[in-house]
Amino acid sequence: MQKNIPDAGGPAFYSLADAAWILGVDRNEIHRAIRVGSLRAERRRSRLVIPAAELRRVLDGGVR
């Protein structure tokens, strides 16, 4: 028996390494962007992660 579960989409949060890969930059650039405040990160279970909405904002041109 197979259950029909709708696809919820991608993950809500990305690791720093995944975010760097998606944006096409080095992980050091991600750390720098977080430090200067141009990229928002959150702590989830003692890890820094980037919300998917924040990556969409940056990919759309970075305008808030």
C-alpha positions as CSV (number, residue, x, y, z in Angstrom):
1,M,0.0,0.0,0.0
2,Q,1.4,3.4,-1.0
3,K,0.4,6.6,0.7
4,N,-0.1,9.8,-1.4
5,I,1.9,12.4,0.5
6,P,2.3,15.7,-1.3
7,D,5.8,16.9,-1.9
8,A,6.6,19.7,0.5
9,G,9.3,21.1,-1.7
10,G,13.0,21.6,-0.9
11,P,14.4,21.9,2.6
12,A,13.5,25.0,4.6
13,F,17.2,25.5,5.6
14,Y,20.5,24.8,3.9
15,S,23.9,24.2,5.4
16,L,26.6,26.7,4.8
17,A,28.3,24.4,2.4
18,D,25.1,23.8,0.4
19,A,24.4,27.5,0.4
20,A,27.9,28.2,-1.0
21,W,27.3,25.6,-3.7
22,I,23.9,27.0,-4.7
23,L,25.3,30.5,-4.9
24,G,28.5,29.4,-6.6
25,V,30.8,30.9,-4.1
26,D,33.4,29.6,-1.6
27,R,32.3,28.8,1.9
28,N,34.6,31.6,3.2
29,E,32.4,34.1,1.2
30,I,29.3,32.7,3.0
31,H,31.0,33.2,6.4
32,R,32.0,36.7,5.4
33,A,28.5,37.7,4.2
34,I,27.0,36.4,7.5
35,R,29.6,38.4,9.5
36,V,29.0,41.7,7.7
37,G,25.2,41.2,7.7
38,S,24.4,40.8,4.1
39,L,23.3,37.2,4.5
40,R,21.1,36.1,7.4
41,A,21.8,32.8,9.2
42,E,20.0,31.1,12.0
43,R,21.1,28.6,14.7
44,R,19.3,25.2,14.4
45,R,20.4,22.5,16.8
46,S,23.7,24.3,17.4
47,R,24.5,24.6,13.7
48,L,24.4,27.7,11.5
49,V,22.0,27.3,8.6
50,I,20.7,29.6,5.9
51,P,16.9,29.8,5.4
52,A,15.7,29.0,1.9
53,A,13.9,32.3,1.8
54,E,17.2,34.1,2.4
55,L,18.8,32.2,-0.5
56,R,15.8,33.1,-2.8
57,R,16.3,36.8,-1.8
58,V,20.0,36.7,-2.7
59,L,19.3,34.9,-6.0
60,D,16.7,37.4,-6.9
61,G,19.1,40.3,-6.7
62,G,19.5,40.8,-2.9
63,V,16.8,43.5,-2.7
64,R,14.7,43.3,0.5
